[in-house]
């Protein structure tokens, strides 16, 4: 399927435009690519959950369409909770939901899917830059809360970025369809929820089949964007007939060997994280250990 951005309306608040025309096929819960979008029938509407916006009227698209969810954690701040440790914990538990940071009139929002940060928004940024903004706010004393979502809702929302798209919906469409009359959550062509949050035009945010992990911008994680050379010790660490290999494997296991091999193939940690779906907070201590014990050196 080819996507094309819709023409943006005459508004600086909205950075993109419009979308799909879903249709109801098989009791209005299936999407058709040939019929115009319609709201669920009155009978079906009684069976489809209507969610409540958590941040009604919010400007960032992601914030606007986040549903209300009581926080699992609230009032977190840097003085007693390390954010990287929290992200590592959420990743280990394959957590689904969103983080919300607020400091005065500054806010940032990050969506987690399987415990991985997959999309983010702040006042003037999206994606990796917005993830960096949340971390900056937290370091400056922002209050943070974590709100759980179902895996299905988190997947639907994972495609929300800086613009909406105009395209024909298909029977397996997963994502958000926003309209002047409200938003519809679709999962594999079926309406799974509605939300009374709107755009002044029609727009769709298709979700990726598997949401990719956001990588911190270079300004916040320079080490992740560096290249590293293997030392002689590092090359021995990948050679199964050496004693160094046995020591390395006992310390870092198969994941460490795979990561060291990738560094030797001139991938940066950020590139390796994207390709292997690894979390940077798991790779960072290995990079520091490899450097300290002489397996690699910075280029």
C-alpha positions as CSV (number, residue, x, y, z in Angstrom):
1,X,0.0,0.0,0.0
2,X,1.3,3.4,-0.8
3,X,0.7,6.3,1.5
4,X,0.7,10.0,0.6
5,X,0.4,12.9,2.9
6,X,-2.8,14.9,2.6
7,X,-2.8,18.6,1.9
8,X,-2.6,20.4,5.2
9,X,-5.5,22.7,6.1
10,X,-5.1,26.4,6.8
11,X,-4.0,26.0,10.4
12,X,-0.6,26.1,12.0
13,X,-1.8,23.8,14.8
14,X,-2.3,20.9,12.5
15,X,0.8,19.7,10.6
16,X,-0.9,17.3,8.2
17,X,-4.1,16.2,6.8
18,X,-6.5,13.7,5.9
19,X,-7.3,10.2,5.4
20,X,-9.3,7.3,4.7
21,X,-12.8,6.4,3.9
22,X,-13.7,3.4,5.9
23,X,-16.8,1.5,5.4
24,X,-18.8,-0.9,7.2
25,X,-18.9,-4.3,5.8
26,X,-20.1,-7.2,7.9
27,X,-21.9,-5.4,10.7
28,X,-20.1,-2.1,10.4
29,X,-17.0,-3.4,12.1
30,X,-15.1,-4.3,8.9
31,X,-13.4,-1.8,6.8
32,X,-14.0,-1.6,3.0
33,X,-11.6,0.1,0.6
34,X,-14.4,1.1,-1.8
35,X,-17.1,2.6,0.5
36,X,-17.0,5.9,2.4
37,X,-16.4,5.8,6.2
38,X,-19.4,5.9,8.4
39,X,-19.9,5.8,12.1
40,X,-20.9,2.5,13.7
41,X,-24.6,1.8,13.6
42,X,-26.5,2.6,16.8
43,X,-26.8,-1.0,17.6
44,X,-23.1,-1.7,17.2
45,X,-22.2,1.5,19.0
46,X,-23.6,0.0,22.2
47,X,-21.1,-2.8,21.9
48,X,-18.1,-0.7,21.0
49,X,-16.3,1.0,23.9
50,X,-16.3,4.8,23.8
51,X,-13.1,5.9,25.5
52,X,-12.6,9.2,27.3
53,X,-9.8,11.5,26.2
54,X,-7.1,11.9,28.8
55,X,-5.9,15.2,27.5
56,X,-8.9,16.8,25.8
57,X,-8.0,19.7,23.6
58,X,-4.2,18.9,23.6
59,X,-2.3,20.2,20.7
60,X,0.1,17.3,20.0
61,X,-1.7,14.6,18.0
62,X,-0.5,11.8,20.2
63,X,-1.7,13.5,23.4
64,X,-5.0,14.4,21.8
65,X,-5.9,10.8,21.2
66,X,-4.6,9.1,24.3
67,X,-7.5,7.5,26.2
68,X,-8.1,8.1,29.9
69,X,-6.3,5.5,32.1
70,X,-5.7,5.6,35.8
71,X,-1.9,5.6,36.4
72,X,0.0,2.6,37.5
73,X,2.7,5.0,38.8
74,X,2.2,8.6,39.6
75,X,4.2,11.5,41.0
76,X,7.6,10.0,40.0
77,X,10.5,12.4,39.9
78,X,14.2,12.1,39.5
79,X,15.0,12.5,43.2
80,X,13.8,9.0,44.0
81,X,13.3,7.2,40.6
82,X,15.9,6.8,37.9
83,X,14.0,7.1,34.6
84,X,16.4,4.7,32.7
85,X,15.9,2.1,35.5
86,X,12.1,2.6,35.1
87,X,12.3,2.1,31.3
88,X,14.4,-1.0,31.8
89,X,11.8,-2.4,34.2
90,X,8.9,-1.6,31.9
91,X,10.8,-3.2,29.0
92,X,11.5,-6.4,31.0
93,X,7.8,-6.7,31.8
94,X,6.6,-5.9,28.2
95,X,4.5,-3.1,29.5
96,X,1.9,-1.3,27.3
97,X,0.9,2.3,28.0
98,X,2.1,5.8,28.0
99,X,4.3,8.1,30.1
100,X,3.3,11.7,30.8
101,X,5.8,14.3,32.1
102,X,4.8,17.8,33.2
103,X,6.9,20.7,34.4
104,X,5.0,24.0,34.7
105,X,3.4,24.5,31.3
106,X,5.8,22.1,29.5
107,X,4.6,18.5,28.8
108,X,5.8,15.4,26.9
109,X,4.1,12.1,26.1
110,X,5.7,8.8,25.2
111,X,3.9,5.6,24.1
112,X,5.3,2.2,25.1
113,X,4.6,-1.0,23.2
114,X,6.0,-4.2,24.7
115,X,7.9,-2.0,27.1
116,X,9.6,-0.2,24.1
117,X,9.3,3.5,23.4
118,X,7.7,3.6,20.0
119,X,6.3,7.1,19.5
120,X,6.4,10.4,21.4
121,X,5.2,14.0,21.3
122,X,5.9,17.3,23.0
123,X,4.8,20.9,22.2
124,X,7.1,21.3,19.2
125,X,8.6,17.9,18.6
126,X,7.7,14.3,17.8
127,X,9.5,11.0,17.7
128,X,13.1,10.8,19.0
129,X,13.3,14.6,19.7
130,X,10.1,14.4,21.8
131,X,11.5,11.4,23.7
132,X,14.6,13.5,24.4
133,X,12.3,16.3,25.6
134,X,10.6,14.0,28.1
135,X,14.0,13.0,29.5
136,X,15.1,16.6,29.7
137,X,12.0,17.6,31.5
138,X,12.4,14.8,34.0
139,X,16.0,15.8,34.7
140,X,14.8,19.3,35.3
141,X,12.3,18.1,38.0
142,X,9.2,17.2,36.0
143,X,6.6,14.9,37.6
144,X,6.0,11.7,35.7
145,X,3.1,9.2,35.5
146,X,2.7,5.9,33.7
147,X,-0.7,5.0,32.4
148,X,-1.4,1.4,31.2
149,X,-3.2,0.5,28.0
150,X,-4.3,-2.7,26.4
151,X,-1.9,-4.1,23.8
152,X,-4.6,-3.5,21.1
153,X,-5.0,0.2,22.0
154,X,-1.3,0.7,22.2
155,X,-0.8,-0.8,18.8
156,X,-3.5,1.4,17.3
157,X,-1.9,4.6,18.7
158,X,1.7,3.6,17.7
159,X,1.4,5.1,14.3
160,X,0.6,8.6,15.5
161,X,3.3,11.1,14.4
162,X,3.5,14.6,13.2
163,X,1.0,14.2,10.3
164,X,-2.1,12.4,9.3
165,X,-2.3,10.5,5.9
166,X,-4.9,10.3,3.2
167,X,-5.4,6.8,1.7
168,X,-7.9,4.1,1.2
169,X,-8.6,1.9,4.2
170,X,-8.2,-1.9,3.7
171,X,-9.8,-4.8,5.5
172,X,-6.7,-5.3,7.6
173,X,-6.2,-1.7,8.6
174,X,-4.8,-1.1,12.1
175,X,-4.6,2.5,13.3
176,X,-6.5,5.6,14.1
177,X,-9.1,7.3,11.9
178,X,-9.7,10.8,13.0
179,X,-12.6,13.0,11.8
180,X,-14.4,16.2,12.7
181,X,-16.9,14.1,14.6
182,X,-14.5,11.9,16.5
183,X,-11.9,9.2,16.2
184,X,-12.2,5.5,15.5
185,X,-9.7,2.8,16.7
186,X,-9.2,0.1,14.1
187,X,-7.5,-3.2,14.7
188,X,-7.1,-5.5,11.7
189,X,-10.1,-3.9,10.0
190,X,-12.4,-4.0,13.0
191,X,-13.6,-1.1,15.1
192,X,-12.4,-1.7,18.6
193,X,-13.2,1.7,20.2
194,X,-14.2,5.2,19.6
195,X,-13.0,8.4,21.2
196,X,-14.6,11.9,21.2
197,X,-11.4,13.6,20.1
198,X,-11.3,15.3,16.7
199,X,-9.4,16.9,13.9
200,X,-11.0,19.6,11.8
201,X,-10.5,17.4,8.8
202,X,-10.3,13.6,8.1
203,X,-7.0,12.0,8.7
204,X,-5.6,8.6,9.3
205,X,-2.6,7.4,11.4
206,X,-1.8,3.9,10.2
207,X,0.0,1.7,12.7
208,X,3.1,-0.2,11.6
209,X,2.9,-3.9,11.6
210,X,5.5,-4.0,14.3
211,X,6.2,-0.6,16.0
212,X,9.9,0.3,15.9
213,X,11.8,1.4,19.0
214,X,12.7,5.1,19.2
215,X,16.4,5.8,19.6
216,X,17.6,8.8,21.6
217,X,19.0,11.7,19.6
218,X,22.7,12.1,19.4
219,X,22.7,15.0,21.8
220,X,21.5,12.7,24.6
221,X,23.1,9.4,23.6
222,X,26.2,10.2,21.7
223,X,27.8,6.9,22.6
224,X,25.0,5.1,20.7
225,X,25.8,6.8,17.4
226,X,29.6,6.2,17.6
227,X,31.5,3.6,15.7
228,X,33.8,1.3,17.5
229,X,36.8,-0.8,16.4
230,X,37.5,-4.3,17.8
231,X,40.9,-4.7,19.5
232,X,42.9,-7.8,19.2
233,X,41.3,-8.9,22.5
234,X,37.9,-8.2,21.0
235,X,38.6,-10.3,18.0
236,X,39.7,-13.1,20.3
237,X,36.5,-12.7,22.2
238,X,34.6,-13.9,19.1
239,X,37.0,-16.8,18.4
240,X,35.7,-19.9,20.0
241,X,39.1,-21.6,20.2
242,X,40.5,-18.9,22.5
243,X,40.5,-18.6,26.3
244,X,39.3,-15.0,25.9
245,X,36.2,-16.2,24.1
246,X,35.3,-18.5,27.1
247,X,35.8,-15.6,29.5
248,X,33.7,-13.2,27.3
249,X,30.9,-15.7,26.8
250,X,30.7,-16.4,30.5
251,X,30.4,-12.6,31.2
252,X,28.1,-11.5,28.4
253,X,26.5,-14.6,26.9
254,X,25.2,-15.0,23.4
255,X,23.6,-11.5,23.3
256,X,27.0,-10.0,24.1
257,X,28.7,-12.0,21.3
258,X,26.1,-10.9,18.8
259,X,26.5,-7.3,19.8
260,X,30.3,-7.4,19.7
261,X,30.2,-9.0,16.3
262,X,27.8,-6.2,15.1
263,X,30.2,-3.5,16.4
264,X,33.0,-5.3,14.5
265,X,30.9,-5.1,11.3
266,X,30.8,-1.3,11.8
267,X,27.3,-1.0,13.0
268,X,26.7,1.7,15.7
269,X,24.9,0.7,18.8
270,X,21.8,2.7,17.6
271,X,21.8,0.9,14.2
272,X,22.2,-2.5,16.0
273,X,19.3,-1.6,18.3
274,X,17.1,-0.8,15.4
275,X,18.0,-4.0,13.5
276,X,17.8,-6.4,16.4
277,X,14.9,-4.7,18.3
278,X,17.2,-4.3,21.3
279,X,16.8,-1.6,24.0
280,X,19.6,1.0,24.3
281,X,19.5,0.8,28.1
282,X,20.5,-2.9,27.7
283,X,23.3,-2.0,25.3
284,X,24.8,0.9,27.1
285,X,26.3,-1.0,30.1
286,X,27.8,-3.5,27.6
287,X,29.5,-0.7,25.6
288,X,31.0,0.7,28.8
289,X,32.1,-2.8,29.8
290,X,33.6,-3.6,26.4
291,X,35.6,-0.3,26.5
292,X,36.7,-0.8,30.1
293,X,38.0,-4.3,29.5
294,X,39.6,-3.6,26.2
295,X,37.4,-5.4,23.7
296,X,36.7,-2.3,21.7
297,X,37.9,1.3,21.3
298,X,36.2,4.4,19.9
299,X,37.0,5.3,16.3
